[in-house]
Amino acid sequence: MKNFNRRSFLTSVSAGLGILRFGLAKGKTPDFSGQIVELIIPFKEGGGSDTWGRFNAPFFSRYLPGQPTVVVRNVPGGNSIAGSNRFAARARPNGLQVLGTSASTQFPYLLEDPRVNYEYRDWRVLMASGAGGVAYISSDLGVKNVSELGAVQDKQLLYGSQGPTSLDLVPVLGFKLLGLNVRPIFGMSGRGAGRLAFERGEINIDYQTTTAYLRNVVPLINQGEAVPLFSWGTLDESGQLVRDPTFPALPHFAEAYELLHGEKPSGPGWESWFSFFTAGFPAMKLLVAPKDTPDEVVNAYQNAVISMKQDPEYIARKPAALGTYEQVTGEAAQRLYELATDVPQQARSWVRTWLRDEFQVKIEV
């Protein structure tokens, strides 16, 4: 990506400054006593990434050596690009600044969006987790479940989107494959903003990632204001799309497609959707640090993840907050990182062509 050499130089300089400040000798466990760790979330408050970060922050504070104060700092803008660019340019490799990325950070990188100045190879993965998502519709439309979506296929539905190259690529392309007449309204600052637009009646179809759905949309459903349609699903051990275990009663996307069309999805559109879904949802959340972060600091974060997952409070609260998705570290996190940043070139090209033809979004590569 552009500015790669400049950022590499700055990162090398910062590495020296960070280690000097930390006073960390090789092989010595770092001590974060009295320090403030910034967990940067490149989205506004209220969305799934913000919920994920704020849930995990106090447990990192509890289990990092020295029990530092871990604060979530929201740096929104450009569908997470602004905050991620800033982190790439400024973060020091001393463990005091870490970044929580989402698929809305990965997708512009995968599509080679010219606004992207960050490079995933410049980062080390500390923790990773998958996530799910659920599409839902306004109860005002009279649809009671996904099998009745055919009744609104001729109506224009409005969807609040962060942007065509964000994680919203998955739902927007998915709605098109289903044959729905959905017009995305671009410019939302995050999925939380889209949900608020739904609550105000400005849009009538939406989706939220699991964390935000459980926290903010289930009450709307209980009040009769929203109707769940389907989850995107998850992958089993063989890589097949199956129902999301957090939402076992809801059909996954391919089942929803078959209910509406009478056949299983196929073709280049489906294959491209599946590739970006795979990069976006099973590997959605990545906690990263600059690549020159010392092994001792990385190990401290990995050990904190292992410890917090055994914490009875964490175990009790996690399902309601984050769903059933595992927070992983070490080799498992590295595998999710690779999944998140490896989409076949054929799928990337198909999606770029679709974005150009559908939304006049031209991405020069």
C-alpha positions in Angstrom: 0.0 0.0 0.0 1.2 3.6 -0.4 3.5 5.2 2.1 4.8 1.7 2.9 8.5 2.7 3.1 7.8 5.8 5.2 5.6 3.9 7.6 8.2 1.2 8.0 10.8 3.8 8.8 8.6 5.5 11.3 7.7 2.1 12.9 11.4 1.2 13.3 12.1 4.5 15.0 9.0 4.2 17.2 10.1 0.7 18.2 13.3 2.0 19.7 11.5 4.8 21.5 8.9 2.4 22.8 11.4 -0.1 24.2 13.4 2.6 25.8 10.4 4.1 27.5 9.2 0.6 28.6 12.7 -0.3 29.9 12.0 -3.8 28.6 14.9 -6.2 28.4 14.7 -9.2 26.0 13.0 -12.1 27.7 11.6 -10.0 30.5 7.9 -9.9 31.2 6.7 -6.3 30.7 5.2 -4.3 33.5 2.2 -2.1 32.6 1.8 -0.7 36.1 0.5 2.8 36.1 0.2 2.9 32.3 -2.8 3.7 30.1 -3.4 1.3 27.2 -5.5 2.7 24.4 -7.7 0.2 22.6 -8.5 2.1 19.4 -11.8 1.3 17.7 -12.0 3.0 14.3 -15.8 3.4 14.6 -18.3 5.5 16.5 -19.8 4.3 19.8 -22.7 1.8 19.8 -21.8 -0.6 17.0 -20.6 -4.2 17.2 -16.9 -3.3 17.2 -17.4 -0.8 20.0 -19.3 -3.3 22.0 -16.6 -5.9 21.4 -13.9 -3.6 22.5 -15.7 -2.3 25.6 -16.5 -5.8 26.7 -12.9 -7.0 26.5 -11.2 -3.9 27.8 -11.7 -4.4 31.5 -10.6 -8.0 31.3 -7.3 -6.9 29.6 -6.9 -4.4 32.3 -7.3 -7.2 34.9 -4.9 -9.7 33.3 -2.2 -7.7 31.6 0.9 -7.5 33.9 0.6 -4.6 36.2 -3.1 -4.2 35.6 -3.0 -1.0 33.5 -6.0 1.1 32.7 -7.3 0.0 29.4 -9.5 2.6 27.7 -11.5 2.4 24.5 -10.8 5.3 22.2 -13.2 5.7 19.2 -11.6 7.2 16.1 -14.3 7.1 13.4 -14.2 8.2 9.8 -14.1 6.7 6.3 -15.7 3.4 7.3 -12.8 2.8 9.7 -10.1 3.8 7.3 -9.3 7.1 9.1 -8.6 5.6 12.5 -6.7 2.6 11.0 -4.5 4.9 8.9 -3.8 7.0 12.0 -2.9 3.9 14.0 -0.6 2.7 11.2 1.3 6.0 11.1 1.5 6.8 14.8 1.3 3.7 17.0 4.4 2.7 18.9 5.3 -1.0 19.3 5.2 -0.9 23.1 1.8 -2.4 23.8 0.3 0.9 24.9 -1.7 1.3 21.7 -3.6 -1.6 20.0 -6.2 -1.5 17.3 -9.4 -3.4 17.0 -10.1 -4.0 13.3 -13.3 -5.3 11.7 -14.2 -6.6 8.3 -15.0 -3.0 7.4 -11.3 -2.4 7.8 -10.3 -5.5 5.9 -12.5 -5.1 2.9 -11.1 -1.7 1.6 -7.7 -3.2 2.1 -8.6 -6.3 0.1 -10.2 -4.2 -2.7 -7.1 -1.9 -2.8 -9.1 1.2 -2.0 -6.8 4.2 -2.6 -7.7 5.7 0.7 -6.0 2.9 2.6 -2.6 3.7 4.0 -2.4 0.7 6.3 -0.8 -2.7 5.5 -1.9 -5.8 7.4 1.6 -7.2 7.1 2.7 -4.3 9.3 0.7 -5.7 12.2 0.9 -8.6 14.6 -2.3 -10.3 15.7 -2.9 -10.5 19.5 -6.5 -11.8 19.5 -9.1 -12.7 16.9 -12.7 -13.7 16.8 -15.4 -14.4 14.4 -18.8 -12.9 14.5 -22.2 -13.3 13.0 -24.9 -11.0 11.8 -28.7 -11.0 11.5 -30.8 -9.2 8.9 -34.1 -7.8 10.0 -37.0 -5.8 8.5 -39.5 -3.3 9.8 -42.7 -4.9 11.0 -44.6 -2.1 9.2 -44.0 -4.0 6.0 -46.1 -6.9 7.2 -43.4 -9.6 6.6 -43.5 -12.2 9.4 -40.4 -14.2 8.4 -38.0 -14.7 5.5 -40.4 -17.0 3.5 -42.7 -14.0 3.1 -40.0 -11.7 1.6 -41.4 -12.3 -1.9 -44.4 -10.1 -0.9 -42.0 -7.0 -0.8 -39.7 -7.8 -3.7 -41.4 -5.1 -5.8 -41.1 -2.5 -3.0 -38.1 -0.3 -2.6 -36.4 -1.0 0.7 -33.9 1.4 2.3 -30.7 0.3 4.0 -28.3 2.5 5.8 -24.8 1.7 4.8 -21.3 2.8 5.9 -20.1 2.5 2.3 -19.9 0.1 -0.6 -16.4 -1.2 0.2 -17.1 -1.7 3.9 -18.4 -4.9 5.6 -21.8 -3.7 4.2 -20.6 -5.2 0.9 -21.9 -8.6 2.3 -25.5 -7.5 3.1 -25.8 -5.2 0.0 -24.7 -7.9 -2.4 -26.7 -10.5 -0.4 -29.9 -8.5 -0.7 -29.3 -8.2 -4.5 -28.8 -12.0 -4.8 -32.1 -12.5 -3.0 -33.8 -10.3 -5.6 -34.8 -7.6 -3.2 -35.0 -4.0 -4.4 -32.8 -2.5 -1.7 -31.4 1.0 -2.1 -28.4 1.6 0.2 -28.0 5.0 1.7 -24.3 5.5 2.0 -22.5 7.6 4.6 -23.5 6.0 7.9 -20.7 6.4 10.4 -21.1 2.8 11.6 -23.6 0.0 12.0 -24.9 1.8 15.2 -25.9 4.8 13.0 -27.7 2.4 10.7 -29.7 0.9 13.5 -30.6 4.4 14.9 -31.9 5.3 11.4 -34.0 2.2 11.4 -35.4 3.1 14.8 -36.3 6.6 13.5 -38.1 5.0 10.5 -35.7 6.4 7.9 -34.7 3.0 6.7 -36.7 -0.2 6.8 -34.2 -3.1 6.4 -31.0 -3.5 8.3 -28.5 -5.9 9.7 -26.4 -5.8 12.8 -23.4 -7.9 13.9 -24.2 -10.3 16.8 -23.0 -8.1 19.6 -25.1 -5.1 18.6 -28.0 -7.3 17.5 -28.2 -9.0 20.9 -27.9 -5.7 22.8 -30.0 -3.3 20.6 -32.2 -5.1 18.1 -33.6 -8.0 20.2 -35.5 -5.3 22.3 -37.0 -3.9 19.1 -38.2 -7.4 18.1 -39.7 -7.9 21.5 -41.5 -4.6 21.1 -42.9 -5.7 17.8 -41.0 -3.0 15.8 -38.7 -5.4 13.9 -38.8 -8.9 12.4 -35.7 -11.1 12.1 -35.2 -12.6 8.7 -32.0 -14.7 8.6 -28.4 -14.8 9.9 -25.5 -14.8 7.5 -24.5 -18.2 9.0 -21.1 -19.5 10.0 -18.6 -22.1 8.7 -18.2 -25.6 10.0 -14.9 -27.4 10.2 -15.1 -28.4 6.5 -15.7 -24.8 5.4 -19.4 -25.3 4.7 -22.0 -22.7 5.5 -24.2 -23.7 8.4 -26.5 -22.1 10.8 -25.1 -19.7 13.3 -25.1 -21.4 16.7 -26.0 -18.1 18.4 -29.2 -18.1 16.3 -30.1 -21.7 15.6 -33.7 -21.0 14.8 -32.9 -18.6 12.0 -32.0 -19.9 8.5 -28.6 -18.9 7.2 -28.3 -16.8 4.0 -28.1 -19.8 1.6 -31.2 -21.3 3.2 -33.0 -17.9 2.8 -31.9 -17.8 -0.9 -33.3 -21.3 -1.4 -36.6 -20.4 0.3 -37.1 -17.5 -2.1 -35.7 -19.0 -5.4 -36.4 -22.7 -4.9 -32.8 -23.7 -5.6 -29.4 -23.4 -4.0 -27.3 -20.3 -4.8 -24.6 -20.7 -7.5 -22.7 -18.7 -10.0 -20.0 -16.0 -9.8 -22.1 -13.6 -7.7 -22.7 -16.3 -5.0 -19.0 -17.4 -5.1 -17.9 -13.8 -4.6 -20.4 -13.2 -1.8 -19.2 -16.4 -0.1 -15.5 -15.3 -0.4 -16.1 -11.9 1.2 -18.4 -13.4 3.8 -15.7 -15.8 4.7 -13.1 -13.0 5.0 -15.6 -10.8 6.9 -17.5 -12.8 9.4 -15.6 -15.9 10.6 -12.6 -13.7 10.9 -14.3 -10.4 11.6 -12.5 -9.0 14.7 -8.7 -8.7 15.0 -6.8 -7.1 17.8 -3.5 -6.0 16.4 -0.2 -4.2 17.3 2.6 -2.9 15.2 4.8 -5.6 13.7 7.9 -4.5 15.7 6.2 -5.1 19.0 8.5 -7.2 21.1 7.6 -10.9 21.6 7.5 -10.3 25.3 4.7 -7.7 24.9 2.8 -10.0 22.4 3.1 -12.9 24.8 1.7 -10.7 27.7 -1.4 -10.0 25.6 -1.7 -13.6 24.5 -1.5 -14.8 28.1 -4.1 -12.2 29.1 -6.5 -13.6 26.5 -5.9 -17.1 27.9 -6.5 -15.9 31.5 -9.6 -13.8 30.8 -11.2 -16.7 29.0 -11.0 -18.7 32.2 -12.4 -15.9 34.3 -15.9 -16.9 35.7 -17.2 -13.4 35.1 -16.0 -13.4 31.5 -17.6 -16.8 30.9 -20.9 -15.8 32.5 -21.2 -12.5 30.6 -19.8 -13.3 27.2 -22.7 -15.1 25.6 -25.2 -12.2 26.1 -22.6 -9.7 25.1 -20.7 -11.3 22.2 -22.6 -14.5 21.4 -21.0 -17.9 21.1 -17.9 -16.9 19.1 -14.5 -17.9 20.5 -11.9 -15.2 21.3 -8.6 -16.9 20.2 -4.9 -16.0 20.3 -1.7 -17.6 19.1 -1.9 -19.9 16.1 -5.7 -19.9 16.0 -5.6 -16.1 15.8 -3.0 -16.2 13.0 -5.3 -18.6 11.0 -8.2 -16.1 11.3 -5.9 -13.3 10.3 -4.9 -15.2 7.1 -8.6 -15.9 6.4 -9.4 -12.2 6.8 -6.8 -11.0 4.4 -6.9 -13.7 1.7 -9.7 -13.4 -0.9 -9.2 -15.0 -4.3 -8.3 -12.5 -7.0 -11.2 -13.6 -9.1 -13.7 -12.7 -6.4 -12.0 -9.3 -5.9 -12.2 -8.5 -9.6 -15.9 -9.6 -9.8 -16.8 -7.4 -6.8 -14.9 -4.4 -8.2 -16.8 -4.8 -11.5 -20.1 -5.1 -9.6 -19.3 -2.0 -7.5 -18.5 0.0 -10.7 -21.6 -1.1 -12.5 -24.0 -0.9 -9.6 -22.8 2.2 -7.7 -20.3 3.8 -10.0 -17.5 3.1 -7.5 -14.3 2.9 -9.5 -11.3 1.4 -7.6 -8.1 1.9 -9.5 -5.6 -1.0 -9.0 
